[in-house]
Amino acid sequence: MSDSAVRHGPLGLPLYPTGFAVEELRLESGPMFWEEAQRISAGEALAGFVVDHLEAPGAPRVCVILGPPDATAPRAAAALMTARALSRRGRRVAVVDGDDLSPDLTRWAGRADVEGWIDVVRYGVSPAAAAVALPWGAPGGLLLGVGSYQPSRASGDEVSALVAILLAEFDHVLVSASTGDRGAVWATVPSLRVLCWDQAALDSSLCEVMIRDVGQLGDPPAAALVFVPARAAVVPRHEPPARAPRRAGRWLAALAVLAVIAGVWWVGTQRRPRATPAAPTANPDLQQDIKQEPQSIVIDTDSASVALPDTVAAVESPPAASPTSSSSSGDPFAGPVGAAGWCLHVYSFDDSLLALEEVAVMAGRGVVGLIHAEDSGRRHLFRIYAGNFPDRAAAHAAQDELFARLRTDWAQPVAAERLR
């Protein structure tokens, strides 16, 4: 594909249409996932992208496909489409789910709670044993989920070692990863960095922000794989739509938006009688600096109720199964966190919604979590604590039990006075 045939978008970024709207992607776990993978990759939509950027002289063999933290489907689909295009050219490809905080690609591929790429680099598992074959046959390829630990907290050295292992067996490695801090570890790997741009969700100005943010963590993106807005009904050329109905439709849409805003305001006034500061955004790339006293969130696993401070958006957690040991005073993870003086620091997040989701997962595994919002002056973090212990030694001794319940491998004893 000649450069003249490529359309350029925000900040001059070359654009390659995928031929799909995000609403048309039907990714879900189980056999339907593989049927969808075949469907969306059946065409040659990204052939030009492969020729221009992955087959050019000196092109990198690693491609990191990036998208916003809450948009996992577009980058997962783009990785599969690119893998199929490379496969048609006789290349062996490894597709990696690089988002260990929202491993949707892992789940859709049926690779949750089994070995994945973290087991390859950390425990010496072979890539074939930690992956599932891509569905389009020779020359073949593999899809690797995250693996035994989610989040994995992989280091830059571990990610580099993983890529070296995979490049010894495959011609290309395609990584589906998040923009922002969640995907920063992949910036340590020399690679082609590509954006997924959902035009229905982000206009050009917001796409420019995303491009600049990616550039701050490493090499700037070389191209954008574009998902177009959902297709509108085709109007015959000899029957152009009249201006008056279009104008009326806009007024109706505006009135509908105003009605929704008014409804949200009314509900907010009923549930929250006093004005509150703006809640931290779910997008860590757009978070504002918040400087105020630390506050806490407690989720009670028995009732699945959520107590939120005024500085955090009220988001209800999904119902959690009550742990069988919650009624027993002998379970240090079933009662108030840190009431006896010590607890365990388990996770840290830039995103309040991700922290709430993680605490809900903990509740389902019989562990009460407490989220403590802390402001360092540069970053606003949401740290998760668990357990109730009389001293540091007791907290340290309980780590193995916590690791087993949460399937993690890190925790740190801390004095609970910092949570007051």
Secondary structure as the mmCIF struct_conf table of DSSP 4:
data_model
#
loop_
_struct_conf.conf_type_id
_struct_conf.id
_struct_conf.beg_label_comp_id
_struct_conf.beg_label_asym_id
_struct_conf.beg_label_seq_id
_struct_conf.end_label_comp_id
_struct_conf.end_label_asym_id
_struct_conf.end_label_seq_id
HELX_RH_3T_P HELX_RH_3T_P1 ASP A 3 ALA A 5
BEND BEND1 VAL A 6 VAL A 6
STRN STRN1 ARG A 7 HIS A 8
HELX_RH_3T_P HELX_RH_3T_P2 PRO A 10 GLY A 12
STRN STRN2 PRO A 14 PRO A 17
BEND BEND2 GLY A 19 GLY A 19
HELX_RH_3T_P HELX_RH_3T_P3 VAL A 22 GLU A 24
BEND BEND3 SER A 29 GLY A 30
HELX_RH_AL_P HELX_RH_AL_P1 PRO A 31 ILE A 40
TURN_TY1_P TURN_TY1_P1 SER A 41 SER A 41
BEND BEND4 ALA A 42 GLY A 43
TURN_TY1_P TURN_TY1_P2 ALA A 45 LEU A 46
HELX_RH_AL_P HELX_RH_AL_P2 ALA A 47 PHE A 49
HELX_RH_PI_P HELX_RH_PI_P1 VAL A 50 LEU A 54
BEND BEND5 GLU A 55 ALA A 56
TURN_TY1_P TURN_TY1_P3 PRO A 57 GLY A 58
BEND BEND6 ARG A 61 ARG A 61
STRN STRN3 VAL A 62 GLY A 67
TURN_TY1_P TURN_TY1_P4 PRO A 69 ASP A 70
HELX_RH_AL_P HELX_RH_AL_P3 THR A 72 SER A 87
TURN_TY1_P TURN_TY1_P5 ARG A 88 GLY A 90
STRN STRN4 VAL A 93 ASP A 97
BEND BEND7 ASP A 100 SER A 102
HELX_RH_AL_P HELX_RH_AL_P4 ASP A 104 TRP A 108
TURN_TY1_P TURN_TY1_P6 ALA A 109 GLY A 110
TURN_TY1_P TURN_TY1_P7 ALA A 112 ASP A 113
BEND BEND8 VAL A 114 VAL A 114
HELX_RH_AL_P HELX_RH_AL_P5 TRP A 117 TYR A 123
TURN_TY1_P TURN_TY1_P8 PRO A 127 ALA A 130
STRN STRN5 ALA A 131 ALA A 133
TURN_TY1_P TURN_TY1_P9 PRO A 135 TRP A 136
TURN_TY1_P TURN_TY1_P10 ALA A 138 PRO A 139
STRN STRN6 GLY A 141 LEU A 144
BEND BEND9 SER A 148 SER A 148
BEND BEND10 GLN A 150 PRO A 151
HELX_RH_AL_P HELX_RH_AL_P6 GLY A 156 LEU A 167
TURN_TY1_P TURN_TY1_P11 ALA A 168 GLU A 169
BEND BEND11 ASP A 171 ASP A 171
STRN STRN7 HIS A 172 SER A 178
BEND BEND12 THR A 179 GLY A 180
HELX_RH_3T_P HELX_RH_3T_P4 ASP A 181 THR A 188
BEND BEND13 VAL A 189 VAL A 189
STRN STRN8 LEU A 192 ASP A 198
TURN_TY1_P TURN_TY1_P12 GLN A 199 ALA A 201
HELX_RH_AL_P HELX_RH_AL_P7 SER A 204 LEU A 217
BEND BEND14 GLY A 218 ASP A 219
HELX_LH_PP_P HELX_LH_PP_P1 PRO A 220 PRO A 221
BEND BEND15 ALA A 222 ALA A 222
STRN STRN9 ALA A 223 PHE A 227
HELX_LH_PP_P HELX_LH_PP_P2 VAL A 228 PRO A 236
TURN_TY1_P TURN_TY1_P13 ARG A 237 HIS A 238
BEND BEND16 GLU A 239 GLU A 239
HELX_LH_PP_P HELX_LH_PP_P3 PRO A 240 ALA A 242
HELX_RH_AL_P HELX_RH_AL_P8 ARG A 243 ARG A 271
BEND BEND17 ARG A 274 ARG A 274
HELX_LH_PP_P HELX_LH_PP_P4 PRO A 277 THR A 281
BEND BEND18 ALA A 282 ALA A 282
HELX_RH_3T_P HELX_RH_3T_P5 PRO A 284 LEU A 286
HELX_LH_PP_P HELX_LH_PP_P5 GLN A 287 ASP A 289
BEND BEND19 GLN A 292 GLN A 292
STRN STRN10 GLN A 295 ASP A 300
TURN_TY1_P TURN_TY1_P14 THR A 301 ALA A 304
STRN STRN11 SER A 305 ALA A 307
TURN_TY1_P TURN_TY1_P15 ASP A 310 THR A 311
BEND BEND20 VAL A 312 VAL A 312
HELX_LH_PP_P HELX_LH_PP_P6 GLU A 316 PRO A 319
HELX_LH_PP_P HELX_LH_PP_P7 ALA A 321 PRO A 323
TURN_TY1_P TURN_TY1_P16 THR A 324 SER A 327
TURN_TY1_P TURN_TY1_P17 SER A 329 GLY A 330
TURN_TY1_P TURN_TY1_P18 PRO A 332 PHE A 333
BEND BEND21 ALA A 334 GLY A 335
TURN_TY1_P TURN_TY1_P19 VAL A 337 ALA A 340
BEND BEND22 GLY A 341 GLY A 341
STRN STRN12 TRP A 342 PHE A 349
BEND BEND23 ASP A 350 ASP A 350
HELX_RH_AL_P HELX_RH_AL_P9 SER A 352 GLY A 364
TURN_TY1_P TURN_TY1_P20 ARG A 365 GLY A 366
STRN STRN13 GLY A 369 ASP A 375
BEND BEND24 GLY A 377 ARG A 378
STRN STRN14 HIS A 380 PHE A 389
BEND BEND25 PRO A 390 ASP A 391
HELX_RH_AL_P HELX_RH_AL_P10 ARG A 392 ALA A 397
TURN_TY1_P TURN_TY1_P21 ALA A 398 ALA A 398
HELX_RH_AL_P HELX_RH_AL_P11 GLN A 399 LEU A 406
TURN_TY1_P TURN_TY1_P22 ARG A 407 ARG A 407
BEND BEND26 ASP A 409 ASP A 409
STRN STRN15 GLN A 412 ALA A 415
HELX_RH_3T_P HELX_RH_3T_P6 ALA A 416 LEU A 419
#
